């Protein structure tokens, strides 16, 4: 059994593909269709918007981190859907250098694997017929990727649209829609991307507006007819080893970055998830056998975390007898202190001696392959893990023993090795899946 799908991509980031994806999800949903969203590559923020627009949990698919079998199993989220709409990452062919062990993570590679045709979103501000040369290059770059057509974005006038359409007609590329310039539906951003969906007070109104905008300017029937697939959606998802049988999971605005496929995989393996909120000064459930602190935005809530005495004391007490693991923001919250963007020092939980700062921001971005020097919940010493790192923190001090040997996608060692102390462990990289 298959479900037809499309990948919404672009020549580069910042061209409007997230807005188009959200609009399509909202517009098709308004027509009564069941639409399953996916996101290519590592990303926490866009999928939350997908979920709000479609009413279904968006799932990340990643050809660098995941095997073809795992991607096919995760595609099973669409087993009861009418249509798949997947959002690409960066530019269509942008990925890492392929080292031979894994894919390169590009949206084009996901399209080739799944058979989902590409809808290319083109920002044509500052050009007209020349946009066709760009589209033609993308259409002919790979014989394994089928371009369904283009959606023209930031169209200045009817004359501008006519000129761009003439260029596309000349090279035989279908125009599926033309979107006039409209800034009113832009979503606010911060340093890791869009401001989180849960922080948008008018989110439903925004999604309704963008859905109506897309429905008015895109040929939805034609676009749906062009969808296709070669990947089965009735295959079972591959298991994911849980960190414990009863997992105390930090979940609030400061700790929201954990992939749905991990939680689903943990539950499939029989684990029970016990959420708690550090921002509400809650403590891990005492019946849990492990505590997991995901990433998020602890730097925006450092003052609240520093004064959450019950949480900090309860976490330290928990770590005396049971493992506690943190990823990125969770790792920083487990440390001794965090300096916010204004240069103010805040005391953190103190399970580790890590000191971090956002006063001088430096981007850390990319895939990570780690070999554990010590075990973490769910994974033994020597295990190889695939993940990614994306933050702006600077390490001021990391004196505890390193947790792992970590390299980037090109095999180059990185300084963010994570650390350990007693039963407390943490990493700057976010786990995607264990390496095969």
VOGU-3710 file (C-alpha; in Angstrom, 3 decimals, decimal comma):
1> xxxxxxxxxx> 0,000/0,000/0,000  1,279/3,476/-0,865  0,120/7,021/-0,228  0,886/9,663/-2,883  3,247/12,371/-1,751  5,038/15,586/-2,680  8,176/17,280/-1,367  8,060/21,059/-1,072  11,575/22,317/-1,737  13,459/25,354/-3,031
11> xxxxxxxxxx> 16,829/26,443/-4,389  17,837/27,793/-0,962  16,636/28,539/2,541  14,501/31,637/3,021  12,493/31,344/-0,188  9,116/30,587/1,410  8,886/26,795/1,434  7,726/26,635/5,071  4,939/29,123/4,369  3,913/27,157/1,274
21> xxxxxxxxxx> 4,010/23,861/3,167  1,842/25,201/5,982  -0,556/26,721/3,468  -0,911/23,471/1,564  -1,482/21,472/4,753  -4,139/23,931/5,892  -5,780/24,232/2,467  -6,000/20,493/1,831  -7,271/19,930/5,363  -9,992/22,525/4,736
31> xxxxxxxxxx> -11,027/20,458/1,691  -11,585/17,479/3,989  -8,418/15,587/3,044  -6,299/13,710/5,554  -2,788/15,035/4,950  0,304/13,532/6,591  3,224/15,954/7,037  6,911/15,022/7,073  10,087/17,071/7,431  13,360/16,250/5,716
41> xxxxxxxxxx> 16,350/16,318/8,018  16,851/17,436/11,608  14,389/20,103/12,737  12,132/20,509/15,753  10,343/23,778/15,051  8,855/23,382/11,558  7,233/19,999/12,397  5,345/21,588/15,308  3,772/24,033/12,847  3,044/21,137/10,445
51> xxxxxxxxxx> 1,218/19,348/13,248  -0,896/22,398/14,031  -1,772/22,931/10,362  -2,598/19,301/9,534  -3,906/17,959/12,836  -1,414/15,069/12,545  2,017/14,573/14,099  4,774/15,551/11,668  7,643/13,054/11,416  11,296/13,716/10,539
61> xxxxxxxxxx> 12,916/11,618/7,801  16,680/11,760/7,380  18,709/9,867/4,774  22,008/10,616/6,537  20,935/9,265/9,897  18,316/6,672/8,940  18,372/3,507/6,883  15,926/3,070/4,017  14,048/0,495/6,109  13,646/2,939/8,992
71> xxxxxxxxxx> 12,416/5,686/6,650  9,911/3,288/5,113  8,695/2,288/8,569  8,293/5,907/9,659  6,416/6,626/6,428  3,776/4,329/7,850  2,455/7,387/9,678  0,651/8,037/6,379  -1,067/4,622/6,261  -4,533/6,186/6,616
81> xxxxxxxxxx> -3,822/9,489/4,839  -5,014/10,760/1,470  -1,843/12,696/0,713  1,705/13,242/1,981  3,198/16,730/2,061  6,866/16,752/3,071  8,897/19,910/3,633  12,473/19,888/2,405  15,494/21,384/4,131  17,793/24,121/2,798
91> xxxxxxxxxx> 18,132/23,864/-0,991  16,894/20,771/-2,824  20,344/19,261/-3,425  22,044/20,615/-0,298  23,516/17,930/1,948  26,773/16,763/3,436  29,661/15,165/1,565  28,679/11,514/1,165  31,244/9,420/3,036  29,937/6,119/1,684
101> xxxxxxxxxx> 28,454/4,831/4,949  25,284/6,920/4,798  23,286/9,196/2,548  23,887/12,916/2,336  20,635/14,087/3,950  19,522/16,227/0,988  15,834/16,599/0,135  16,642/15,335/-3,368  17,879/12,073/-1,895  14,635/11,638/0,053
111> xxxxxxxxxx> 12,678/12,306/-3,145  14,701/9,693/-5,029  14,174/7,144/-2,251  10,429/7,686/-1,777  9,384/8,653/-5,286  7,688/11,800/-3,982  7,913/14,439/-6,770  9,318/17,869/-5,950  7,387/21,127/-5,974  9,995/23,881/-6,235
121> xxxxxxxxxx> 9,220/27,194/-4,534  10,980/29,987/-6,428  11,478/33,471/-5,045  11,343/35,443/-8,305  11,835/38,907/-6,835  14,420/40,644/-9,005  13,999/38,322/-12,003  11,397/37,127/-14,479  12,184/34,796/-17,438  15,563/34,059/-15,859
131> xxxxxxxxxx> 13,759/32,092/-13,140  13,111/29,421/-15,784  16,856/28,827/-16,154  17,047/28,173/-12,415  14,088/25,793/-12,557  15,494/23,984/-15,587  18,755/23,389/-13,781  16,926/21,841/-10,848  14,739/19,752/-13,171  17,758/18,225/-14,945
141> xxxxxxxxxx> 20,258/17,960/-12,072  19,367/14,365/-11,211  17,540/11,718/-13,255  16,279/10,194/-9,998  14,354/13,304/-8,938  11,127/14,300/-10,693  10,145/17,974/-10,675  6,353/18,214/-10,596  6,424/21,956/-11,176  7,099/25,290/-9,552
151> xxxxxxxxxx> 5,284/27,751/-7,338  6,349/31,326/-8,034  6,750/33,381/-4,861  6,970/37,148/-4,298  5,327/38,027/-7,596  5,275/41,817/-7,958  2,481/42,291/-10,523  0,401/40,525/-13,203  3,020/41,564/-15,786  5,791/40,079/-13,651
161> xxxxxxxxxx> 3,846/36,813/-13,380  3,205/36,706/-17,140  6,903/37,136/-17,918  7,908/34,414/-15,476  5,259/32,051/-16,834  6,502/32,679/-20,369  9,970/31,604/-19,355  8,637/28,432/-17,739  6,548/27,627/-20,827  9,668/27,981/-22,961
171> xxxxxxxxxx> 11,519/25,241/-21,021  8,462/23,042/-20,445  8,101/23,470/-16,682  4,628/23,557/-15,177  3,639/26,565/-13,029  1,445/25,314/-10,195  0,831/28,681/-8,603  1,934/32,295/-8,325  1,994/34,021/-4,938  1,879/37,811/-4,778
181> xxxxxxxxxx> 4,031/39,567/-2,215  2,345/39,500/1,174  4,212/40,259/4,394  1,192/40,082/6,678  1,440/36,306/7,107  5,147/36,167/7,936  5,952/34,217/11,103  8,371/35,658/13,702  11,819/34,093/13,987  14,573/33,695/16,554
191> xxxxxxxxxx> 18,075/32,240/16,460  17,121/28,574/15,890  14,412/29,357/13,329  10,762/30,259/13,760  9,428/31,132/17,181  7,896/27,882/18,465  4,317/27,086/17,510  3,193/26,922/21,138  4,364/30,528/21,614  2,161/31,908/18,810
201> xxxxxxxxxx> -0,978/33,433/20,370  -2,761/33,708/16,990  -1,473/30,501/15,464  -4,797/29,115/14,230  -5,737/32,419/12,617  -2,330/32,584/10,923  -2,718/29,032/9,595  -6,244/29,746/8,354  -5,009/32,877/6,580  -2,059/31,179/4,913
211> xxxxxxxxxx> -4,277/28,257/3,882  -6,771/30,612/2,225  -3,901/32,503/0,564  -2,435/29,309/-0,915  -5,858/28,009/-1,988  -6,493/31,267/-3,868  -3,203/31,223/-5,778  -2,200/27,550/-6,227  -3,875/24,878/-8,360  -4,520/22,364/-5,578
221> xxxxxxxxxx> -6,253/19,815/-7,800  -3,375/19,772/-10,277  -0,816/19,573/-7,506  -2,580/16,618/-5,887  -2,816/14,841/-9,246  0,959/15,107/-9,657  1,707/13,405/-6,324  3,297/9,981/-6,431  5,190/7,402/-4,375  7,186/4,223/-4,597
231> xxxxxxxxxx> 7,470/3,584/-0,866  5,074/1,388/1,092  3,173/2,892/4,006  2,116/-0,422/5,540  5,527/-1,488/6,854  6,049/-1,543/10,649  8,329/1,052/12,194  11,693/-0,242/13,381  12,067/-0,406/17,159  13,981/2,172/19,199
241> xxxxxxxxxx> 15,650/1,099/22,427  14,156/3,194/25,243  16,346/4,778/27,933  14,343/2,975/30,605  11,031/1,334/31,439  9,606/4,470/33,075  11,079/7,654/31,626  10,710/10,985/33,424  10,763/13,394/30,464  11,150/17,169/30,875
251> xxxxxxxxxx> 8,499/18,829/28,665  7,768/22,552/28,583  8,769/25,691/26,664  12,409/25,304/27,784  12,646/21,576/26,977  10,629/20,751/23,861  13,173/19,411/21,366  12,732/15,660/21,115  11,786/13,761/17,983  8,344/12,133/17,820
261> xxxxxxxxxx> 9,837/8,961/16,337  11,896/8,489/19,516  8,941/8,838/21,866  6,813/6,605/19,632  9,644/4,072/19,411  10,151/4,078/23,165  6,452/3,480/23,743  6,402/0,699/21,140  9,164/-0,973/23,149  6,982/-0,824/26,259
271> xxxxxxxxxx> 8,345/2,287/27,962  6,039/4,631/29,872  6,661/8,364/29,480  6,194/10,514/32,586  6,341/14,208/31,602  7,204/16,956/34,070  7,872/20,698/33,805  11,063/22,210/35,236  9,668/25,694/34,524  6,736/24,872/36,804
281> xxxxxxxxxx> 9,279/23,755/39,439  8,196/20,117/39,089  10,473/17,171/39,840  10,972/13,854/38,013  8,420/11,233/39,018  9,960/9,174/41,800  8,686/5,969/40,204  10,804/6,596/37,075  13,988/4,625/36,514  15,599/7,284/34,291
291> xxxxxxxxxx> 15,283/11,022/33,626  15,748/12,593/30,173  16,099/16,353/29,629  15,684/17,275/25,934  16,982/20,397/24,253  15,075/23,613/23,833  15,563/27,189/24,968  16,892/27,136/28,558  18,752/30,393/27,837  15,406/32,195/27,462
301> xxxxxxxxxx> 14,213/30,828/30,806  17,498/30,743/32,741  16,198/33,029/35,484  13,157/30,836/36,092  15,257/27,664/36,101  17,742/29,221/38,505  14,956/29,970/41,004  13,203/26,600/40,556  14,658/25,254/43,789  12,352/22,274/44,053
311> xxxxxxxxxx> 13,239/21,126/40,522  16,986/21,542/41,003  17,003/19,776/44,386  14,730/16,989/43,112  16,886/16,414/40,025  20,042/16,153/42,137  18,313/13,703/44,475  17,124/11,627/41,506  20,663/11,495/40,067  22,027/9,987/43,291
321> xxxxxxxxxx> 20,436/6,630/42,420  19,256/6,750/38,815  20,612/7,980/35,473  19,895/11,504/34,233  20,734/12,422/30,628  20,486/15,796/28,915  20,726/16,886/25,288  21,936/20,380/24,319  19,625/22,650/26,333  19,000/19,845/28,799
331> xxxxxxxxxx> 22,765/19,321/29,073  23,304/23,024/29,788  20,555/22,965/32,435  22,367/20,071/34,137  25,556/22,137/34,309  26,921/24,451/36,990  25,963/27,719/35,339  24,632/29,453/32,245  25,375/33,022/31,138  22,469/34,511/29,193
341> xxxxxxxxxx> 22,654/36,853/26,194  22,738/39,893/28,495  25,782/38,522/30,322  23,923/37,538/33,492  25,151/34,361/35,228  22,480/31,874/36,346  23,039/28,840/38,547  21,850/25,595/36,968  21,238/22,161/38,535  24,917/21,371/39,165
351> xxxxxxxxxx> 24,902/17,686/38,234  27,808/18,453/35,906  30,495/21,161/36,071  29,686/22,479/32,597  29,656/26,269/32,227  28,088/27,783/29,091  27,467/31,276/27,762  25,234/32,996/25,209  26,865/36,392/25,752  29,137/35,726/22,783
361> xxxxxxxxxx> 27,105/33,628/20,381  28,755/31,153/18,045  26,799/28,831/15,789  27,408/25,091/16,102  25,570/23,276/13,330  25,810/19,883/11,674  25,429/16,145/11,838  27,299/14,272/14,551  28,487/10,665/14,822  29,405/9,695/18,376
371> xxxxxxxxxx> 31,074/6,638/19,882  30,253/6,453/23,590  33,162/6,278/26,041  30,613/5,670/28,805  27,066/4,383/28,696  23,993/6,591/28,596  20,423/5,470/29,277  19,512/2,944/26,590  22,979/2,734/24,991  26,091/0,908/26,208
381> xxxxxxxxxx> 29,715/1,990/26,183  31,056/1,718/22,638  27,668/2,303/20,989  27,657/4,530/17,902  24,931/7,172/17,738  23,815/9,421/14,913  22,554/12,877/15,755  22,938/16,570/15,069  24,066/19,722/16,845  22,454/23,150/16,515
391> xxxxxxxxxx> 23,024/25,840/19,136  24,714/29,180/19,756  26,247/28,475/23,173  29,937/28,843/23,967  31,594/26,411/26,361  33,345/28,307/29,148  34,384/25,177/31,035  33,767/21,451/30,552  36,026/19,823/33,167  34,188/16,533/33,643
401> xxxxxxxxxx> 35,373/13,387/31,787  34,265/13,336/28,111  31,249/11,195/27,331  32,020/10,321/23,710  34,351/10,656/20,784  32,359/12,869/18,407  32,980/13,663/14,734  31,062/15,613/12,126  29,677/14,198/8,868  33,126/14,497/7,257
411> xxxxxxxxxx> 34,837/12,570/10,031  36,448/15,635/11,638  36,603/15,606/15,445  34,536/18,238/17,268  35,172/19,716/20,714  31,631/19,179/22,009  32,244/15,676/23,392  29,612/15,801/26,113  30,569/14,870/29,667  29,709/12,625/32,586
421> xxxxxxxxxx> 29,797/12,655/36,357  28,396/9,788/38,389  25,009/8,841/36,932  24,678/12,182/35,104  25,514/12,375/31,396  24,958/14,981/28,722  25,718/15,850/25,111  25,442/18,881/22,866  24,154/16,674/20,055  20,562/15,504/19,760
431> xxxxxx> 20,066/11,785/19,201  18,325/10,803/15,960  18,983/7,039/15,860  21,686/4,536/16,838  24,166/3,990/13,999  23,902/0,699/12,146
//
